[in-house]
Amino acid sequence: MRTRIRHHILHHRDFYLLLVLFVLFRVSILVLYRPGGYLVDWWDYKYYEGFAELSRQGYFPFLDYWMEYPPLFPWLVVGAYQLSLLVPAWLYPMLWFATFLGLALLVFETGNFCLVYLLALRLHGNKRGPAIRAAWIYAGLALPVYYWTGWFDCMPVFFLLLSVYLVVERRPVLAGLATGVGFMVKLLPAIAAPIGLMALRESPLSLEGRGGRGMRVLSRYRRGLLFLLIAAATVLLIALPFAIANPAMFWASVQTMITRSSWESIWAILDGYLRGGGIVAKFPDRFDPTTVGQLQHPSSLPWPLVTAAFGLLYLFLYTRRIAWENSRAIVAFAGLSLNLFMIYSQGYSPQFIVYFLPFVVCLMPNARGVAYLVLLSLNSLSEWPAFHVLLIDEHPDFLIGIVLTRTILLLALSWEYWLMIRPWPRATALWRRAFPAFVGLLLAGFALGGVMGFQAYVDDRYAADPYRPAMEYLKTDAAPGSALLFTSEDLYYRFLPYLHNDLDMQLLRVGDPAGPGRIAAALAGHPQTWVIWDGTDEDTPLNAALERYLSARGFPVAVQWFDNCRLTRYDPPQGDIAWRDGGWTLGGQIELIGYGLDEKPGIVGVALRWRVVNPVPAGSAYTVFVHLLDSTGRVVAQADRPPLGGFYPLSDWPAGEEVRDNHVLLLPADLPASTYTLVLGLYDPATQTRLPVTDAQGQPAGDAISLTTLTTNR
C-alpha cells in the first residue's frame, strides 16, 4: 500500500505541487481580503450570516422559515455560524463566521480543482500534460476565487462535477449518491441524471442470450436505473425529515425554487424586467409560507410552450446516436445540458459563471478554451461589477447587451460541445476558420461596450455629484482657458475628471515653495482665475492666504455661493495700473495713499493702496464701499467688500504697513450713457456708520472720497 501511494504521488507530483499552492493561495485570500475590492464591500456571506443569526433565537431553515434553495447549504451556514460563536469576536464581527464558512466551502472548491484534473486525465487518454495544463488554467482563473469567497456556488459545482466524473468512471451507486446530495444543495446537479441513465447502460453485445427483449432492455439499463434509484433515495432521505417537521415551510421552499420570476436573462428582457438581481422576500416575511410568490413580477410569456420547446430540443439531442461509452462525449453532453439549462432558466446571476468554467477547461485546455474563458469572464465582469455596481443598474441597454452576449457565448459553446459529441469534419473545419473572427467580433463588442459604459459611468457620477451646480456654473461662466485653483485636495480630485479639458486646474499645497510663482503665473497667463473653497476648517487657512494674495494682485469680479462651496473669480489687470496720489485719511486710522483704475467693457477695476496710520481696534470689521453716482447723487452701481476680501482683517494690520487692495464695480447692462462720479469709503457693517474722511491738508471731507468721474458710451 505504501509503495502504491508513493508511486501514485510521484506519478502525479506536478499536480500535487500545484494543489498545495492552490489551497495555500485560497486560504491566504480568505483572510486577506473581502470581495468587492475598492468598488463595493458586498458578498452573500453577509446574507448568509443574516439568516444564520436567527439560530441564536431558536429559528432554523426549513423548520421555522422557508429558503430559496435546498436545505443542505443553509444548515452548513448555521453550523459555521454556531461554531464562530465559540471563538472570541474580532474587531470585524464577521471574521470567524466568514473564515469557518470559507474553509468549509474551500473543501468543495479544492474538490473542483481535483475533479478538473481527474476529468482532464480521462478525456485526454490519461496524458498528464493536458491534465496539468487544465489544472494550471483553472488555478489561474480569478473569478472562481472571487465567487468562492462571497457565494456558495462552488458547492453545487462540486457535486455536478463529481456526479459526471463518477458516471465516467462507471460508478452508479456513488454517482447516484453525489447527484442526490448535489440536488439537495442546488437543483443544477440534477442534469447528471439523464446523462447517467444513458452512459451507464450495458453494451448490447454483452446481453446476448439473456432472456427475452424486455429482460435484455431491463438488464441493459440496470446500472442506470440503480443510479437514478440511489439519487432519488438520497434526495428522499435528506428531504423527508424537513417535509415531516414542517410541511408548509418545506413546500414553500420547493415552490420558490421552481417559480421564481425572471431576472438578468433573455426571458427577463422579454418580460421587460431590466433591473439587476432576482426578487426574494425579506426574512420577516419568510416565517409565513403564503408570502412565496407575492414579490414576483408578472410574466407575459407562454412558459408552458417555452418549457415544451426546450424539452423537445433536449429530447431531440438526447436521443441522437451518441457514443455514451466515450468519456469525452459524456462530459461534453453534460456541458451542453448545462448551457441549455442556463439559457432556459428564468434567472441568472453573475456567480453562475463558475458552472461553465470547469467544462471549458476540461474539454479545451488550449488557446481555444482560454479564448472562451476570457470572453465568459469579460461578460461576467461586465455584469458584475460594471453594470450592477459602477452603473448602479441604471442603464438597461447595457444589461440587454450583456445578456445577449452571454447567450451567444453559451450557444457557441454548445455548438463546440455538440461537435465533440457528434463529430462533423466539415462543420468543425468551417467553425475553426470562423472562430478567430467570432472572438474578434466579441472582443470589439466588449471594447465598444467598455467605452460606452465608461461614458455612462462618468455621466452618472457627474449627475450625482453634490458639486455639480458649481461645475456647471464654471462650464457656463468661465472663459475658455481660465485657471481654477484649489486649496482642497479632495475638491481637486473631484473636479478634475469633469473640467480638465475646459480649465487649467492647479492644486496648491501648504509649504510649496513654488506656490506664489504658480499663483502669479495663473493670474497673469489666463483670462480669468477662479478659486474654490469648500468651507471646511482644513481648507480655510490656505484658501484665505490665496485669496488675500489674489485680492491684492487681481480684481475680484464675481463671488458665487453654492450649498457646499464658494467660487471667486479674479481677473488680471489689463496692463500697468496708472497710479494716482491719494492722501485721504479715514477715521484717523487708514490712509488711502494711492489708487488706479482698470477699465474694460462693463467692468471697472479699482486698485487701492492703503497705509495704517493708527492700529485698528481688535474686532473692527470695516467694509470698503465703491459707488458710482449719477448727477443727482443716486447710486447706479456699487461694490461693498472688506479690504482684501476679509482675508486680512484691518485689525491685523500693523502701523505703517502698506497694503494693496483691489475692488471691482460691475456696470449695469442698461446704464445710460452719461458722466458719473466714482466714490469710495469705509463703514462699520454692524452700525452702517461711515468713517469720516480728512483730506491731505487735514480738513474734513465728509464720509466718502470722490476719486474721479467716468463717462460711459452706453
C-alpha positions, 0 to 999 in steps of 0.5 A, spaced: 500 500 500 505 504 501 509 503 495 502 504 491 501 511 494 508 513 493 508 511 486 501 514 485 504 521 488 510 521 484 506 519 478 502 525 479 507 530 483 506 536 478 499 536 480 500 535 487 505 541 487 500 545 484 494 543 489 498 545 495 499 552 492 492 552 490 489 551 497 495 555 500 493 561 495 485 560 497 486 560 504 491 566 504 485 570 500 480 568 505 483 572 510 486 577 506 481 580 503 473 581 502 470 581 495 468 587 492 475 590 492 475 598 492 468 598 488 463 595 493 464 591 500 458 586 498 458 578 498 452 573 500 456 571 506 453 577 509 446 574 507 448 568 509 450 570 516 443 574 516 439 568 516 444 564 520 443 569 526 436 567 527 439 560 530 441 564 536 433 565 537 431 558 536 429 559 528 432 554 523 431 553 515 426 549 513 423 548 520 421 555 522 422 559 515 422 557 508 429 558 503 430 559 496 434 553 495 435 546 498 436 545 505 443 542 505 447 549 504 443 553 509 444 548 515 452 548 513 451 556 514 448 555 521 453 550 523 459 555 521 455 560 524 454 556 531 461 554 531 464 562 530 460 563 536 465 559 540 471 563 538 472 570 541 469 576 536 474 580 532 474 587 531 470 585 524 464 581 527 464 577 521 471 574 521 470 567 524 463 566 521 466 568 514 473 564 515 469 557 518 464 558 512 470 559 507 474 553 509 468 549 509 466 551 502 474 551 500 473 543 501 468 543 495 472 548 491 479 544 492 474 538 490 473 542 483 480 543 482 481 535 483 475 533 479 478 538 473 484 534 473 481 527 474 476 529 468 482 532 464 486 525 465 480 521 462 478 525 456 485 526 454 487 518 454 490 519 461 496 524 458 498 528 464 500 534 460 493 536 458 491 534 465 496 539 468 495 544 463 487 544 465 489 544 472 494 550 471 488 554 467 483 553 472 488 555 478 489 561 474 482 563 473 480 569 478 473 569 478 472 562 481 476 565 487 472 571 487 465 567 487 468 562 492 469 567 497 462 571 497 457 565 494 456 558 495 456 556 488 462 552 488 458 547 492 453 545 487 459 545 482 462 540 486 457 535 486 455 536 478 462 535 477 463 529 481 456 526 479 459 526 471 466 524 473 463 518 477 458 516 471 465 516 467 468 512 471 462 507 471 460 508 478 452 508 479 451 507 486 456 513 488 454 517 482 447 516 484 449 518 491 453 525 489 447 527 484 442 526 490 446 530 495 448 535 489 440 536 488 439 537 495 444 543 495 442 546 488 437 543 483 443 544 477 446 537 479 440 534 477 442 534 469 447 528 471 441 524 471 439 523 464 446 523 462 447 517 467 441 513 465 444 513 458 452 512 459 451 507 464 447 502 460 450 495 458 453 494 451 448 490 447 453 485 445 454 483 452 446 481 453 446 476 448 442 470 450 439 473 456 432 472 456 427 475 452 427 483 449 424 486 455 429 482 460 435 484 455 432 492 455 431 491 463 438 488 464 441 493 459 439 499 463 440 496 470 446 500 472 442 506 470 436 505 473 440 503 480 443 510 479 437 514 478 434 509 484 440 511 489 439 519 487 432 519 488 433 515 495 438 520 497 434 526 495 428 522 499 432 521 505 435 528 506 428 531 504 423 527 508 425 529 515 424 537 513 417 535 509 415 531 516 417 537 521 414 542 517 410 541 511 408 548 509 415 551 510 418 545 506 413 546 500 414 553 500 421 552 499 420 547 493 415 552 490 420 558 490 425 554 487 421 552 481 417 559 480 421 564 481 420 570 476 425 572 471 431 576 472 438 578 468 436 573 462 433 573 455 426 571 458 427 577 463 428 582 457 422 579 454 418 580 460 421 587 460 424 586 467 431 590 466 433 591 473 439 587 476 438 581 481 432 576 482 426 578 487 426 574 494 422 576 500 425 579 506 426 574 512 420 577 516 416 575 511 419 568 510 416 565 517 409 565 513 409 560 507 403 564 503 408 570 502 412 565 496 410 568 490 407 575 492 414 579 490 414 576 483 413 580 477 408 578 472 410 574 466 407 575 459 410 569 456 407 562 454 412 558 459 408 552 458 410 552 450 417 555 452 418 549 457 415 544 451 420 547 446 426 546 450 424 539 452 423 537 445 430 540 443 433 536 449 429 530 447 431 531 440 439 531 442 438 526 447 436 521 443 441 522 437 446 516 436 451 518 441 457 514 443 455 514 451 461 509 452 466 515 450 468 519 456 469 525 452 462 525 449 459 524 456 462 530 459 461 534 453 453 532 453 453 534 460 456 541 458 451 542 453 445 540 458 448 545 462 448 551 457 441 549 455 439 549 462 442 556 463 439 559 457 432 556 459 432 558 466 428 564 468 434 567 472 441 568 472 446 571 476 453 573 475 456 567 480 453 562 475 459 563 471 463 558 475 458 552 472 461 553 465 468 554 467 470 547 469 467 544 462 471 549 458 477 547 461 476 540 461 474 539 454 479 545 451 485 546 455 488 550 449 488 557 446 481 555 444 478 554 451 482 560 454 479 564 448 472 562 451 474 563 458 476 570 457 470 572 453 465 568 459 469 572 464 469 579 460 461 578 460 461 576 467 465 582 469 461 586 465 455 584 469 458 584 475 461 589 477 460 594 471 453 594 470 450 592 477 455 596 481 459 602 477 452 603 473 448 602 479 443 598 474 441 604 471 442 603 464 438 597 461 441 597 454 447 595 457 444 589 461 440 587 454 447 587 451 450 583 456 445 578 456 445 577 449 452 576 449 452 571 454 447 567 450 451 567 444 457 565 448 453 559 451 450 557 444 457 557 441 459 553 446 454 548 445 455 548 438 463 546 440 460 541 445 455 538 440 461 537 435 465 533 440 459 529 441 457 528 434 463 529 430 462 533 423 469 534 419 466 539 415 462 543 420 468 543 425 473 545 419 468 551 417 467 553 425 475 553 426 476 558 420 470 562 423 472 562 430 478 567 430 473 572 427 467 570 432 472 572 438 474 578 434 467 580 433 466 579 441 472 582 443 470 589 439 463 588 442 466 588 449 471 594 447 465 598 444 461 596 450 467 598 455 467 605 452 460 606 452 459 604 459 465 608 461 461 614 458 455 612 462 459 611 468 462 618 468 455 621 466 452 618 472 457 620 477 457 627 474 449 627 475 450 625 482 455 629 484 453 634 490 458 639 486 455 639 480 451 646 480 458 649 481 461 645 475 456 647 471 456 654 473 464 654 471 462 650 464 457 656 463 461 662 466 468 661 465 472 663 459 475 658 455 482 657 458 481 660 465 485 657 471 481 654 477 485 653 483 484 649 489 486 649 496 482 642 497 485 636 495 479 632 495 475 638 491 481 637 486 480 630 485 473 631 484 473 636 479 478 634 475 475 628 471 469 633 469 473 640 467 480 638 465 479 639 458 475 646 459 480 649 465 487 649 467 486 646 474 492 647 479 492 644 486 496 648 491 499 645 497 501 648 504 509 649 504 510 649 496 515 653 495 513 654 488 506 656 490 506 664 489 510 663 482 504 658 480 499 663 483 502 669 479 503 665 473 495 663 473 493 670 474 497 673 469 497 667 463 489 666 463 483 670 462 480 669 468 482 665 475 477 662 479 478 659 486 474 654 490 473 653 497 469 648 500 468 651 507 471 646 511 476 648 517 482 644 513 481 648 507 480 655 510 487 657 512 490 656 505 484 658 501 484 665 505 492 666 504 490 665 496 485 669 496 488 675 500 494 674 495 489 674 489 485 680 492 491 684 492 494 682 485 487 681 481 480 684 481 475 680 484 469 680 479 464 675 481 463 671 488 458 665 487 455 661 493 453 654 492 450 649 498 457 646 499 462 651 496 464 658 494 467 660 487 471 667 486 473 669 480 479 674 479 481 677 473 488 680 471 489 687 470 489 689 463 496 692 463 500 697 468 495 700 473 496 708 472 497 710 479 494 716 482 496 720 489 491 719 494 492 722 501 485 721 504 485 719 511 479 715 514 477 715 521 484 717 523 486 710 522 487 708 514 490 712 509 488 711 502 495 713 499 494 711 492 489 708 487 488 706 479 483 704 475 482 698 470 477 699 465 474 694 460 467 693 457 462 693 463 467 692 468 471 697 472 477 695 476 479 699 482 486 698 485 487 701 492 493 702 496 492 703 503 497 705 509 495 704 517 496 710 520 493 708 527 492 700 529 485 698 528 481 696 534 481 688 535 474 686 532 473 692 527 470 689 521 470 695 516 467 694 509 470 698 503 464 701 499 465 703 491 459 707 488 458 710 482 453 716 482 449 719 477 448 727 477 443 727 482 447 723 487 443 716 486 447 710 486 447 706 479 452 701 481 456 699 487 461 694 490 461 693 498 467 688 500 472 688 506 479 690 504 482 684 501 476 680 501 476 679 509 482 675 508 486 680 512 482 683 517 484 691 518 485 689 525 491 685 523 494 690 520 500 693 523 502 701 523 505 703 517 504 697 513 502 698 506 497 694 503 494 693 496 487 692 495 483 691 489 475 692 488 471 691 482 464 695 480 460 691 475 456 696 470 449 695 469 447 692 462 442 698 461 446 704 464 445 710 460 450 713 457 452 719 461 458 722 466 458 719 473 462 720 479 466 714 482 466 714 490 469 710 495 469 709 503 469 705 509 463 703 514 462 699 520 457 693 517 454 692 524 452 700 525 452 702 517 456 708 520 461 711 515 468 713 517 469 720 516 474 722 511 480 728 512 483 730 506 491 731 505 491 738 508 487 735 514 480 738 513 474 734 513 471 731 507 465 728 509 464 720 509 466 718 502 472 720 497 470 722 490 476 719 486 474 721 479 468 721 474 467 716 468 463 717 462 460 711 459 458 710 451 452 706 453 
